[in-house]
Amino acid sequence: MFNRYLEIDEWKIIEKGFDPARQEMSESIFSIGNGRMGQRANFEEAYSGETLQGNYVAGVYYPDKTKVGWWKNGYPEYFAKVLNACNWIGINIEVDGVELDLAKLPTEDFVRMLDMQKGTLHRSFVVNLDASKKLKVEATRFVSLVNDEVGLIKYSVTPLNFSGTIKCTPYLDFDVTNADANWDDKFWEPIAANAEEGTAYVQSRTKKTAFEVGVAMRYDWSTGAIDELLNTDSSTKEAYAENSFEASIKEGETSTLYKYVAVLSSMNHPAADLEKNANVVVEMTQQKGFEPMLEEHIEAWAKRWETSDIIVEGDASAQQGIRFNIFQLNQTFTGVDERLNIGPKGFTGEKYGGSTYWDTEAYCLPFYLATADPEIAKNLLYYRYKHLPKAIENAEKLGFTDGAALYPMVTMNGEECHNEWEITFE
């Protein structure tokens, strides 16, 4: 019998109760994106259980050397993969010396919710720090649909039956790997990591393809009263930068950490300017603030739903299902960049490598033709048009001449990179 663990809701995906055995599955289902970047629904705080960290920057890829026991004519030398990039959501939390880790501490009233109408990921729970202390946590995050280079987090804590001290450590971690690396290689080499009070920055470059990604961070701390932060600090190590501080938290009073992040790539900025530009973007985001940024993000999603929603009456499960598909399409590809396309699993994980597959036009183009500005559908077709020279090269590898073209089954730049080449021409 089918074991449903997600609630039926016409606009939301809701998980009630935390089951560590389902964590990686939920990280996929509750993923968020804005076309330019996206991420799995990993926890902000430390989690020592089974998890697949995933933060992705569209278009930034690595040609992972193919691993097979034989070679055939035209067999591709690599499988292109969109990489796990900087983990920018991280916020380590300690309360009265106890690290917040849901793999180690019992929880109550756990709810994880993906609001498809608003494009937000929300999580709330009560954690038992010890036999007597209960802490309520609420976290909301989104990657802006208006400014597609920024992500924002609102992380709130409320001591339910005690007062104490909290230590918060928001950080940026670019020391990351891909679980699906064919040869267990690291795909990034660190370029910079620095931190000052209230700010941090990391930058790395992909090996072979030389894409560079720079990530800048700032934070605010807000409580019901004006308290000075204690023991503020900042530190770095290779590919990692953090800030940390301590603050008093009072019984029944909610305290909130706002984390603002800018993620910029050399696809859109000169590599030498990434740090400067990322700091400008994150400063503007901090000055604007979480709530105004959230409001404009929700408005942008409302406009998307005006033209792309499908209404199913009398079947809430079917309504939820079709909206989930529409949501995934709209958050995976926004049509603003003709160099980007639609990975088969969007920003939900590493499966299929985030590459462009042969059937985008067959299955996805009609959706954008029917629901979006014509320029968006045009950019999908222009993506293929620009790859025609590579399609001719693909055909030449199999002995064809005189301009014969073989479009790839799987690609990043127009060159075939599927790891079972024979499938592509049979």
N, C-alpha and C positions, 0 to 999 in steps of 0.2 A: 504494500500500500504506500502511496506517495506520502512522504513526510514533509509537510510544508512548515518551514521555520520562519518565513517572512509573512508579515501581516498583509492582508488585502486592503489597499487604499487606492483611490483613483488617481491621486497626485503624488503619492509618496511610496518609497520603499522603506519598510520599518522592520527592524530586528529587535525583539524584546528578549532580554536575558542573554548573558554572555556565555558562549560555548567555545572554548579554545580550539576544539577540533574543527570548527567552522571558520576560524579567523581568516585564513588565506582566501577562502571562497568569498567571504564577506568583503575582504579588501578589494576584490575584483568587482563585485556587484555594486558597491557603494562608491566607485571611482568617480572623480570629477575632472573636467577639462574645459578649455575655452578655445580649442583649435590650435593655439600656439603652444600650449603646454598642458600637462595633465598629471594626475597622480592617483595611486591606489589609496584606499581608505585605511592607511596605516595609522596607528595611534600617535598622537603628539608626544606623550610621555614615554618613558622607557618601557619596553615590552620584551621580556626574555623568552617568551614562548615562540612557537612556530609562526613565522611571518615572512612575507616576501616584500621587502622594501622596493618601492617603485615611484620614481619621479621622472617624467619624460619631457623632452623638448622636441617639438615636431621638426622633422627635417634633419636633425643632428644624428648621424649614424656612423657605424663602424663596419668595415668589411671583414667579418669574422671568417678566418680561413676554414674552408670546408673540410669536414672530417669523414672520409669514406675509405673503404678498402679497395676500391678500384676506380679507374678513370676511363671515361669514354670521350669520343669526339665532341667537342663543344661543352664539356662538363664545366660548370662555373667554378672558379677558384675560391669563391667566397659566398657567404650568405649575409646580406646586409641586415643590420639590426639597429633599430632605434634604441638608444642606450639608457640604462638606469643612470640618471644624472644626480645632481646634488640633492641630498636630503635636507630640504629647507624647512620642514614642518616641525623639527624636533624641539621639544621643551622638556628638559628633565626637571622633575618636581620632587622635592623632599619636604616633608612636614614633620617637625620635631625629630629630625634625624632619620625618619623612615622614608625610603625611596618608594615613590608611587610606581607600581608595576603590577598590572592586572593578572600576570601569570603567577604572582606570588601572594597577592592579597585578595581576600574574599570580597565580592561585590554584591550589591543589591540594586534593584530597579534599573538595570542596564538597558538603555535604549540607544540604538543607532538608527539615524533617519536620513535618507536622501530625499530632499524636497526637489522634485523634478520641475515643478512650476517656478521655483525661485533659483534653482541652480546652486543649492547650498547643501553641505554635509554637516549634520548636527549629531552630537553624542552627549549623553548624560548618564550618570551613575552615582551611587553612593558606595564608598569604599570604607572598609573597616581597617583602620591603621593598626589597631591592636584591639584588645578585648573591650576597650571602653570608648575609643575615639572614632567618630564617624565623620567623614568628609564628603560633601557633595561636590561633584565636578560637572561642569557644562562646557562643551567646546563646540564652536561653530567656525567653519572655514569655507572659503570659496576662492576660485581663481577668476579674476574679473573678466567679464565678457566685454566690458567697455575699454579697459586698458589691459590687453592680453599679455602683458609682461609682468603683471603683479599678482601676488597671492596674499591673502589676509587671514589671520586667525584671531578669534576671541576666545580666551581660555579663562573660565571663571571657577573659583573655589569658594565654598561656604562651609566653615566648621559648624556642624550641627549641634555638638554638645561639648565643645571645648574651645579654648583660646590657645594660640601657640605661635610658632614661627615657621614661615615657609621660605624655602630656598628655591628660586627659579633660575634655570639655566637655558635660555633660548640659544640655539646654536645652528650652524651651517656645517654640514658634513659632506665633503666631496670625495671621501675615501670609500668609494662604492664599487660594487662588482655587478655583473649580470649572472644570474643563476644558470642561464642557458649558454654560457660561453663554451664554445666547442673545445678549447684547449685550456680552460681555466685562466685565461689571460685577463689582466686589467686593461680596460680600454681607454682610460684617462691618464694623463700625466699632469701633476699639479703645477700651476703657474704662480699663484699668489694666495696668501692667507694672512689677513690682518684684522685686528680688532682694537677698538677704543671704547671708552665708556659709552654705552648705548648704541653702538654701531658695530657691524662686522661685515667682512667681505671675503669671498673665496672665488678663485678662478682656475679652471682647468682646460686642457686641450686634448682632443681626441687623438690617439695615435693613428697614423696612416692618413686619415682624412683631414686632420688639422682644423676641425671646428673648435672654436673656443666659446665657453659659457662662463659668464660672470654673474654672481649672485650676491646681492647686498641686503642687509637686514637692519631694522630698527625696531624698538619696542617702546611701549608705554605701560605704566602700571597705574591702575585706578582703584580706589576704595571709597567707601562711604565717608571717610575722613581723610584729611591730608596728613599722610605719614611720610617721614623721610625713609628712603631705602637705606638698608644697612649693608655693609661689607660688599659694596659694588666692586666688580672685578671684570677683567677681560683677559682672554688668553688665546693662543693659537698653537697649532702644531701642523704638520704637513697635511694640506688639503682640508683643514678644519679650523673653524673660528667660533668663539663663544663669548657671550656676556653672562654674568651671574649677579644675583643680588639676594638679599634677605629682607623680609618684611614681617611685621606683626599681622596676624589674622585673628579676628575676634569672633567669638561664638555668635552665630546667627547673622553675621555680616558677610556679604559677598565681595570678594576682591577679584579683580580682572587683569589679566595680562593680554595686551594687544600686540601681536607680532605682525610686522609689515615686511614684505619681501619683494624684491625686484629680480627677475630672471631674464637676462639678456644674452643673446648669442651673436656670434660673428656673422651669422646669416643676415643680420639687420643692422649691425654696428661694426665699425672698424675695431679689430681686436685690441688695438692700442688704446681705444677710448672706452672699453667696456666698463672699467672700474669707475671712471668719472661719470659716465652716463647712467650706470646702475645706481650710483649714489644720488644722482639728481632725481631719478624716477622714484626711488624709495623715500626720499625726503618729501617729495610732493605728495606721495601716498600717505605718509604719516601726518602731514599737515592737513590733508583733507579729512582724514579720520575714517575709522571703520564703518560707522553707521552711514555716513553719506555715500561712501563707496559701495556699501551693500545695497542701499536704496537704488542707485543708478544701475547696478548689476541686475537687480530684480526687475527693474523697468525694461532693461534690454531683453531679458528672458521673456517678459510678457509680450513684447513685440514679436519675438520668434514664434510664440505659441499662437498669436493671432492668425498667422498664415499657415502654420504647420500642424495644428492640432487635429486629431480625428476623434470624434465623440462616439462612444459606444454606449447605448442605453440598455439598462437591464442586466448588465454583466460587468460587475466591478472588476473582476479578475482580468477579463479581456481588455477593459479600459486601461487598467494598470499596465498590462503587457504592451499594448500598442504605444502608450506614452513612453514607456521605458525605451523602446526602439527608437522613437522619434527623438527623445532626449539624447541618446547615445550618438545619433547621427549629427545633431546640432552641436554637441559639445566636442565631437571629434573633428569636424570640418566646418569652418565658418566661411570659406571661400574668399578670404581676404588676400591670399597669397597663392599665385599660380604654381609655385614650386612645391606645394604641399598636396597631399592626397589623403585617402581614407584607409588607415590600417584596419584589417579585418576585426581586430578586437579593441580598436580605439586606444585609449590610455589606460586600459584595465590591467595590463600585465605584459609579459615578454613573449607570449605565444604568438607565432607568425611573425615575430621580429619587428612588428610595427611597419612592415614593408607595404608597398602597393601591390595588390594582386590584380589578376587579369580581369576580374568581374566587376570592378568599380562601375563601369559604364552600364553594364547589364542590370545591376541591382540597386545602385545608389543614385546614379544620374537622374532617373525619373522622379525620385523624391525631390531633388533640388529644383528640377524643372517645374514641378507642380507647386512648390511652397516658398521659393525664395526669389530674390532678385535675379534676373537673367545673367548678370555678371558672375554670379557664384557658379552656376552650371557651366558657363563659358570657361571659367578658370579650370574646371575639371578636364574639359576637352583640350584646352591649351596645354595642360600638363602633358598629355599624350603627343600633341603636335610637336612640342619641343624635343620629345624623345625619338622622333623619327630617325635621325642619324644613327642613334644607337641600335634601333630596330634593324637597320640595314647591316650594321656590324654583326648583330646576332645571326642574321641569315648567312652572312659571309663565313662565319665559323662553321657552318654546316655545309659549305660548298656552293651556296647560291651566289649568283652574280647579277650584274646589270640593274642594281637598285632594288632587288627583291628585299622585302622587309619582313622580319619576324618580331612582332611585339612580344615582350617578355611575359611569362606567367607571373613572375615576382620580380620587383625592381625597387630601386631607390633613384637611380639616375638614368634609367632607360636600358641599362645592361641587364641581361638575364642573371639572376642570382639565386634561383631555386635550387635546392640541394638534391633534387632528383631530376636532372636535366631531361631525361627521356620523356618524362611526363609532358614537357613543354612542347614537344613536336610530334608526339604520337597522335 
